[in-house]
Amino acid sequence: MNGKNIIKFSAQKDLLNYAINRLEKTSYEAIKLKGIYNVVLSGGATPKFIYSELTNISTDWDKWCFWFGDERCFDMEHNDSNHNMVKKALFQHVPIPSCNIRRIKVELGIERAVKEYGKDIESVDIFDQVLLGLGEDGHTASLFPEHDIGVDEKADDVLAVYNSPKPPNERVSLSVKRLNRSREIIFICTGKNKKKAIEKFKNNSDIPANKIKGLERTTLLYCPENII
């Protein structure tokens, strides 16, 4: 596996522009090489701005296939649903075939959602790109410290998360093992309150985020300025 690179930005607009440029570049390369671009999306305030800006790029949207790194067990129209957030920021504004949006169907119940998403995701061997956040405790997706995060080779690709330290209690998440089958991982982190988490990431502390590495590239984008 590769090493990891940390890029610090002084302004949020520069972080957003960098992330969008990476997505545009890797999508172009993947589509040219194999006719499809498999990207895993994150929830959160900063990614929301990225998704909104993505609507301005020129690309073959019908060649993009969207996956989700995790989902909270809310109704799909809930304001805190990752899918609902991305739908409002991106999906409603570009010509993406509905079959290319592979959401986690938490409305079916957590166990069935895990089973169905696990089957669905078998169609992809390696993701082209994954966007992830970084929590103050070092969690990423819905992989929390002192929880089963699916590091072992025999771990499932998709995990049911109970007793989450952040609401809601129940979530569905891709495991570390599955996320590591990705060409490029991009962690996106903003705000001064993330300083300790950044230091843990730099120092390779025992946090979930440090278990995840892209096959070709792992980058953390950080801006102390809060996203507005």
ZAMARGU-4260 file (C-alpha; in steps of 0.2 Angstrom, whole numbers, plus 5000, padded with zeros to 4 digits):
<rodrens>
0) 5000/5000/5000 | 5005/5018/4998 | 5010/5031/5010 | 4998/5045/5015 | 4999/5063/5010
5) 4992/5078/5020 | 4988/5094/5012 | 4984/5109/5022 | 4974/5124/5014 | 4972/5141/5021
10) 4955/5144/5013 | 4940/5133/5011 | 4938/5137/4992 | 4955/5130/4989 | 4951/5114/4997
15) 4935/5113/4987 | 4944/5116/4971 | 4957/5103/4974 | 4944/5090/4978 | 4934/5094/4963
20) 4949/5094/4952 | 4954/5077/4958 | 4937/5070/4955 | 4936/5077/4938 | 4953/5070/4934
25) 4951/5052/4941 | 4933/5051/4933 | 4940/5055/4916 | 4954/5043/4918 | 4942/5029/4924
30) 4930/5032/4910 | 4943/5032/4897 | 4951/5016/4903 | 4935/5005/4907 | 4920/5015/4903
35) 4914/5018/4921 | 4919/5027/4936 | 4915/5020/4953 | 4915/5033/4967 | 4910/5031/4985
40) 4903/5046/4993 | 4903/5053/5011 | 4891/5063/5021 | 4895/5079/5030 | 4894/5098/5028
45) 4911/5099/5018 | 4907/5086/5005 | 4890/5094/5002 | 4899/5109/4995 | 4909/5098/4984
50) 4894/5089/4977 | 4886/5106/4974 | 4901/5112/4964 | 4903/5096/4955 | 4887/5100/4945
55) 4898/5113/4935 | 4910/5101/4928 | 4909/5093/4910 | 4908/5074/4911 | 4899/5059/4905
60) 4887/5058/4920 | 4879/5042/4914 | 4897/5034/4916 | 4897/5038/4935 | 4891/5025/4947
65) 4889/5032/4965 | 4890/5022/4981 | 4889/5027/4999 | 4902/5024/5012 | 4889/5024/5026
70) 4871/5028/5030 | 4862/5033/5045 | 4846/5023/5049 | 4834/5037/5045 | 4820/5038/5033
75) 4827/5042/5016 | 4819/5059/5016 | 4826/5064/5033 | 4837/5079/5033 | 4852/5069/5040
80) 4851/5055/5027 | 4867/5055/5017 | 4858/5050/5002 | 4845/5064/5004 | 4859/5077/5006
85) 4868/5071/4990 | 4852/5070/4980 | 4848/5088/4984 | 4866/5094/4981 | 4870/5084/4966
90) 4858/5071/4959 | 4844/5082/4956 | 4855/5094/4945 | 4864/5082/4933 | 4858/5068/4921
95) 4863/5053/4931 | 4853/5037/4928 | 4844/5031/4943 | 4852/5014/4942 | 4869/5022/4944
100) 4864/5028/4961 | 4868/5013/4973 | 4861/5019/4990 | 4860/5009/5006 | 4842/5005/5009
105) 4840/5007/5027 | 4822/5009/5026 | 4821/4990/5024 | 4829/4988/5042 | 4847/4987/5046
110) 4850/4968/5044 | 4842/4968/5027 | 4850/4984/5022 | 4867/4976/5026 | 4863/4960/5016
115) 4857/4969/5001 | 4870/4982/5000 | 4883/4968/5002 | 4876/4959/4987 | 4875/4975/4977
120) 4893/4979/4980 | 4899/4963/4974 | 4898/4970/4957 | 4913/4981/4960 | 4930/4973/4963
125) 4940/4990/4966 | 4932/5007/4969 | 4941/5021/4959 | 4939/5034/4972 | 4932/5036/4990
130) 4928/5052/4999 | 4928/5051/5018 | 4927/5062/5033 | 4937/5063/5049 | 4928/5064/5066
135) 4936/5072/5081 | 4938/5055/5089 | 4946/5048/5073 | 4931/5039/5066 | 4927/5039/5048
140) 4911/5033/5038 | 4902/5025/5053 | 4918/5016/5059 | 4920/5021/5077 | 4934/5018/5090
145) 4931/5003/5101 | 4919/4996/5088 | 4920/4982/5076 | 4927/4991/5060 | 4930/4976/5049
150) 4949/4975/5048 | 4951/4956/5047 | 4953/4948/5031 | 4937/4938/5035 | 4927/4953/5039
155) 4911/4957/5029 | 4911/4971/5016 | 4896/4979/5024 | 4893/4981/5043 | 4878/4984/5054
160) 4883/4997/5067 | 4874/4997/5083 | 4876/5009/5099 | 4884/5022/5088 | 4892/5036/5100
165) 4884/5049/5088 | 4865/5048/5084 | 4857/5039/5077 | 4862/5023/5086 | 4860/5012/5071
170) 4870/5014/5055 | 4876/5004/5040 | 4895/5006/5035 | 4907/4999/5023 | 4921/4990/5032
175) 4939/4994/5033 | 4943/4979/5023 | 4931/4984/5009 | 4936/5003/5009 | 4954/4997/5007
180) 4950/4990/4990 | 4950/5007/4982 | 4963/5015/4971 | 4962/5032/4979 | 4956/5038/4996
185) 4953/5056/5000 | 4949/5061/5018 | 4941/5079/5019 | 4943/5088/5036 | 4939/5106/5041
190) 4938/5116/5057 | 4949/5120/5071 | 4941/5107/5082 | 4949/5094/5071 | 4966/5098/5076
195) 4969/5084/5088 | 4962/5071/5075 | 4974/5078/5062 | 4988/5075/5074 | 4982/5057/5077
200) 4981/5054/5059 | 4999/5061/5056 | 5006/5051/5070 | 4998/5035/5064 | 4988/5033/5081
205) 4976/5019/5083 | 4961/5027/5076 | 4949/5020/5062 | 4955/5032/5049 | 4972/5026/5050
210) 4967/5008/5045 | 4961/5014/5028 | 4973/5017/5014 | 4971/5017/4995 | 4979/5005/4984
215) 4987/5019/4974 | 4985/5036/4984 | 4979/5041/5001 | 4977/5060/5004 | 4970/5070/5019
220) 4964/5088/5014 | 4963/5099/5029 | 4957/5117/5031 | 4956/5125/5049 | 4943/5137/5042
225) 4925/5131/5045 | 4915/5127/5030 | 4901/5141/5030
</rodrens>
